[in-house]
């Protein structure tokens, strides 16, 4: 039996017999010829049935083959999966890849219902209800090939630097961030919480002497938000490394990873992205701009916007405005906002030695949206305990975490970054719903 050929590989093959499989995207059933656009996971090709015979003809010796084939093609529904054996022909007049397949045999593997619930103008909620159909679109297929290329490049950097990949538990006995955003679940006779981040366990690896580590895995936030950039479950890219001198070491690693990821995407998929999304992938130069948060607020204020928040944080509009300023001044899509106030940072962020009101931390803004928080961590047990109490936390509830620091731990730091936000901004999509395989939000648990 002829082995199946991926459609993307047809152009490189010589004319001859091939076997292709995929789903029916379109049928043009004309009087003397039938055309089928077949798509698989790699692309689309035009199939042609030139031997149309709609009624039995005693004078045609192939009548018993041509009539059933014609009928089968006429009855094909959009989305049906079929296998076709036919003659590959290179034809520069064919707009779809410059090749076509003359059908000799066609097998309907599974038949699709005739009424597709997803139309070209369907809204995001309908498309998410029928996500498996929505994912058949070439744009959606490309999103996840972009994700694959991006993550592979990041992993290559980590592995080349001798980092260790870990998988941390997603059931926890206590909060790793804010209790306000915890999902509580029943756990035998007690209760557990879904991990908001792998933060504590990343730091445990530093106490264990692992040095550089990384993880790509799920994180959960009980955030009742319906914005374009929030989800209750998301994929977090996390890394931590030992023996750092300052958060600069973390930011330099962050830059290296992003440049590697975006370079790989551009080299492998840049042409397809430009074709399907109409955008050119930009690889940023290093170093990325760095602006202390207080200075960033003054910049946007001078340009006509005063951050209205009661706390010391930057708001989304402020992030958009400082990003626009950086784009105009430096021609850069990324900016590190540094020196965040300790009042809005976790207890485990190290304080600035000269000004304890500030932390050795940063947020990374990409095209106007925050994608990551990073910091040098506090590794001195007595300081950690004092900062936890200052935040209103009970050190007794943090016992297992604080124990990491009672037996020696090196200076360390790291970051957590939302994968879906990076993809959304890279591909200039309106929502992370478009770039998440199966989105989870306050009102969505299906499919």
Secondary structure, 3 states (H helix, E strand, C coil): CCCECCHHHCCCCCCEEEEEEEEEEEEEECCCCEEEEEEECCEEEEEEECCCCCCCCCCCCCHHHHHHHHHHHHCCCCCCEEEEEEEEEECCCCCCCCEEEEEEEEEEEECCCCCCCCCCCCCHHHHHHCHHHHCCCHHHHHHHHHHHHHHHHHHHHHHHCCCEECCCCCEECCCCCCHHHCCEEEECCEEEEECCCCHHHHHHHHHCCCCCEEEEEEEECCCCCCCCCCCCEEEEEEEEEECCCCHHHHHHHHHHHHHHHHHHHHHHHHHHHHHHHCCCCCCCCCCCEEEEHHHHHHHHHHCCCCCCCCCCCCCHHHHHHHHHHHHHHHCCCEEEEECCEHHHCCCCECECCCCCCEECEEEEEECCEEEEEEEEECCCHHHHHHHHHHCCCCHHHHHHHHHCCCCCCCCEEEEEEEHHHHHHHHCCCCCHHHHCCCCCECCECCC
